[in-house]
Amino acid sequence: MPESKKKEIADAADFIVGGFAFTKKGENIQIVNLNKKEPHVLVINPAGKMLESSMDPIEQAIAFDIWEKDSEFLEEMHA
């Protein structure tokens, strides 16, 4: 992924942890792994259920772990 695209995603993100950019998109949350050459994206609903993904299972596990620990920050930002 070009640096300009990474910057665009990072600038739009609500928060970034460990190279994963979390952005609220409507009711859902889009998680993008900024550490990959190609976009790896996971979309979850507010309850944390996966709706779609182009991440491998290890990336998904990392993203879900971060989400479980830090989701209150996104909720506070949009409260």
C-alpha contacts under 8 A as a table, 3 or more apart, distances in Angstrom:
res1	aa1	res2	aa2	distance
1	M	5	K	6.48
1	M	6	K	6.74
1	M	36	K	7.11
1	M	37	K	4.63
1	M	38	E	4.82
1	M	39	P	6.27
2	P	5	K	5.35
2	P	6	K	6.46
2	P	37	K	7.70
3	E	6	K	4.98
3	E	7	K	6.09
4	S	7	K	5.10
4	S	8	E	6.20
5	K	8	E	4.98
5	K	9	I	6.22
6	K	9	I	5.18
6	K	10	A	6.00
6	K	34	L	6.30
7	K	10	A	4.98
7	K	11	D	5.89
8	E	11	D	5.22
8	E	12	A	6.33
9	I	12	A	5.26
9	I	13	A	6.15
9	I	21	A	7.27
9	I	32	V	7.99
10	A	13	A	5.09
10	A	16	I	7.33
10	A	21	A	6.20
12	A	23	T	7.04
13	A	16	I	6.81
13	A	21	A	5.63
13	A	22	F	5.49
13	A	23	T	4.65
13	A	24	K	7.89
14	D	21	A	7.51
14	D	22	F	5.80
14	D	23	T	5.11
14	D	24	K	7.06
14	D	74	L	6.63
14	D	77	M	7.74
15	F	21	A	6.06
15	F	22	F	5.47
15	F	23	T	7.14
15	F	73	F	7.95
15	F	74	L	7.38
16	I	19	G	6.25
16	I	20	F	5.45
16	I	21	A	4.41
16	I	22	F	6.05
17	V	20	F	5.36
17	V	21	A	6.74
17	V	66	I	7.30
19	G	33	N	5.96
19	G	34	L	5.25
19	G	35	N	5.82
20	F	31	I	6.31
20	F	32	V	5.47
20	F	33	N	4.53
20	F	34	L	5.85
20	F	35	N	7.73
20	F	63	A	7.02
21	A	30	Q	7.92
21	A	31	I	5.46
21	A	32	V	5.12
21	A	33	N	6.48
21	A	34	L	6.90
22	F	29	I	6.66
22	F	30	Q	5.82
22	F	31	I	4.65
22	F	32	V	6.77
23	T	29	I	5.62
23	T	30	Q	5.20
23	T	31	I	6.48
24	K	27	E	7.04
24	K	28	N	5.95
24	K	29	I	4.49
24	K	30	Q	6.25
24	K	74	L	7.75
25	K	28	N	5.28
25	K	29	I	5.61
25	K	30	Q	6.49
26	G	29	I	7.82
27	E	45	N	6.82
27	E	46	P	6.79
28	N	43	V	6.81
28	N	44	I	5.78
28	N	45	N	4.54
28	N	46	P	5.88
29	I	43	V	5.66
29	I	44	I	5.34
29	I	45	N	6.17
29	I	46	P	6.95
30	Q	41	V	6.91
30	Q	42	L	5.89
30	Q	43	V	4.57
30	Q	44	I	6.64
31	I	41	V	5.62
31	I	42	L	5.06
31	I	43	V	6.18
31	I	63	A	7.31
32	V	39	P	6.79
32	V	40	H	5.74
32	V	41	V	4.56
32	V	42	L	6.50
33	N	36	K	6.22
33	N	39	P	6.82
33	N	40	H	5.48
33	N	41	V	6.55
33	N	59	E	7.93
34	L	37	K	7.99
34	L	39	P	7.28
34	L	40	H	7.84
36	K	39	P	6.45
36	K	40	H	6.91
40	H	53	S	7.61
40	H	54	S	5.27
40	H	55	M	5.04
41	V	53	S	5.63
41	V	54	S	5.32
41	V	55	M	5.92
42	L	50	M	7.23
42	L	51	L	7.76
42	L	52	E	5.97
42	L	53	S	4.29
42	L	54	S	6.39
42	L	55	M	6.39
42	L	60	Q	7.24
43	V	50	M	6.05
43	V	51	L	5.52
43	V	52	E	5.34
43	V	53	S	6.23
44	I	47	A	7.71
44	I	48	G	5.44
44	I	49	K	5.23
44	I	50	M	4.41
44	I	51	L	5.24
44	I	52	E	7.23
45	N	48	G	5.32
45	N	49	K	5.44
45	N	50	M	6.70
45	N	51	L	6.81
46	P	49	K	7.46
48	G	64	F	7.64
48	G	67	W	7.83
50	M	53	S	7.38
55	M	58	I	7.94
55	M	59	E	5.78
55	M	60	Q	6.02
56	D	59	E	5.42
56	D	60	Q	6.26
57	P	60	Q	4.95
57	P	61	A	6.16
58	I	61	A	5.10
58	I	62	I	6.35
59	E	62	I	5.11
59	E	63	A	6.09
60	Q	63	A	5.07
60	Q	64	F	6.02
61	A	64	F	5.17
61	A	65	D	6.07
62	I	65	D	5.07
62	I	66	I	6.27
63	A	66	I	5.20
63	A	67	W	6.08
64	F	67	W	4.88
64	F	68	E	6.08
65	D	68	E	5.23
65	D	69	K	6.40
66	I	69	K	5.20
66	I	70	D	5.89
66	I	71	S	7.80
67	W	70	D	5.26
67	W	71	S	5.06
68	E	71	S	5.96
69	K	72	E	7.89
70	D	73	F	5.81
70	D	74	L	7.60
71	S	74	L	5.39
71	S	75	E	6.48
72	E	75	E	4.92
72	E	76	E	6.03
73	F	76	E	5.12
73	F	77	M	6.24
74	L	77	M	5.14
74	L	78	H	6.37
75	E	78	H	5.32
75	E	79	A	5.93
76	E	79	A	5.11
